[in-house]
């Protein structure tokens, strides 16, 4: 009997709290005015695995599924990061923070539950491309970020004598 009463009290408290949430994404202030809720803003890691590719705090490199190769001034990179947040917040994060690292947004699309951002950066002798794919990766708001970088377009051979 005592357990049933405690369970009933917690159920009422939980349902009352859930009923107070506004599904339209607005909060009530003291004047009963509806004000929009600010979207979730993610913060970049201080020391990401690759210096010019920002990663949100709370995301970890999946080393077993990631790889990169560098040689002769060119890099190929295929990194996968996993974390728990809202995927649209991650897309906003990359739209905002890639530019601070010298990347230019070339295309932005969202289809079938995944976001795909394409960036370019001029590097000595060639243009480097970077594609960022953000998608759900399971339950409990788990999100996977796939970052692929490599040379894009024709390359210029640099003459070291000049």
N, C-alpha and C positions, 0 to 999 in steps of 0.2 A: 504494500500500500504506500509506504513512504517513498519508495523508488518511483512509483507511478506519479505521485504528486510532484516530486522534483522534476521528473521528465516533462510533465505537463507545464510546469512553471517555465522551464527553459524553452519549451516549444512556443509558448505564448510570447516570451521575450524576443526570441529569434524572429518569429513571424511579424511582430510589431515593428522591429527594426527593419526588416526587409520591406515592409509596407511603407516606411517613411522615405525610402529611396525614390527619387524622381526619375522615371525611365527616360525622360526627355533631356537628361544631362544638364540640369540647372539646379542651382542651390538657392535656398531662401535666405535672404539676409534679414536683419532685424526690422526692416521696413516692409517686409513681404514683397519686395521687388524680385523678379526673376533675373538672375545674372548667369551668363554662360560659364561653365566650368572650363578652366584652362586645360588644354591637352597635355598629356604626359610628355615631359621633356627629358631625354636621356643625356647623360654626361659621358664624355669620352674618357677612356682609360688614360692615365698619365704616361705609361710606358707600354704601348701596344706591341705585339710581336713584330710588326713591320712599321717603321717610323712614319711613313706617309699614308698609311691606311688606318683611319680611326676605327676603334672598336668600343661599343658602349660598355660602361661598367656593368658587371654582372654576367658578361658573356665570356665563355672559356673556349680556347682553341681545342678542337677535337683532333689531337695529334695523329690518331690512328687513321683518320680519313683526310688528312691534309698533306700537301707536298709543295715544295718550291725548288727552283733551280736557278742559279745565277751564274753567268759566265760571259766574258767579253763585253761587259757593260749592258747586258740584256738579262731580263729576268722573266721567268714563267712562275706563276704563283696560283695555287688552287688551295685556299684555306676554307675551313668550315668551322663556324663558331656556333655554340648552343647556349641559350639562356632562357630566362623566364620573363616575358613582358608582352606587350601588345605589338603586333607586327607593324601596324601603321606608325607607331611611335619610332620604330627602328627605321622605317623608310624616311620619315621626317628627319631623323638623326643624320642619315647619309646625305640627304639633299643639302643639309646645312653644313655639315662638317667636312665633307670631301673638298669643297671649294677652299676651305682654309688651308688645305694641304696641296693646293695647286691644281686640282682636278676641275675640269669643266664638264658640266652635265650635258650629255648629248641626247639621251632619250630617257623616258620615264613611262613605264606601263604597269598596269595591274590587271591580271587575268587569271581566272580559275583559282583564286585564293592566294596567289603569289605576286609579289612586286618585283620588278626587274628594272634596275637603274644602270645606265651605261655612261661611263665617263671617259675622257681623254686628257692626256697630259703630254706636253712637248718635253722630250728628254733629249740630251745631246745626240744628235744624229738620227732620231726617229721619234715617232709618236707612239706612246704607250696607251693601251686601252685597258679599262677595268670595268668589269661587270659585277654588280652586287645583286644577288637574288635573296629575297627574304620571304620565308614561308613558314606556316605552322609545322611543328615537328612532334606532334603528339598531344597529350593531355596536359592540363594545368598550365595553360598559356606558354608552353614550350615553343620557342622560335629558333629556326636555323637560319644562319646567314652564310651564304656561299660567296666568296670573293675570288674572282678569277682575273688575273692581270697578265698581260703579255704584249709584245710588239704588235702594232697595227699599221697597215699600209706599207709603202716602200721605205726602205732604209737608206740613209746616206752614209757612205764609207768615209770616215774621218781620216785625213792624211796627217800623221803625227809630225811631219816635217813643216807643216804650216802653222 
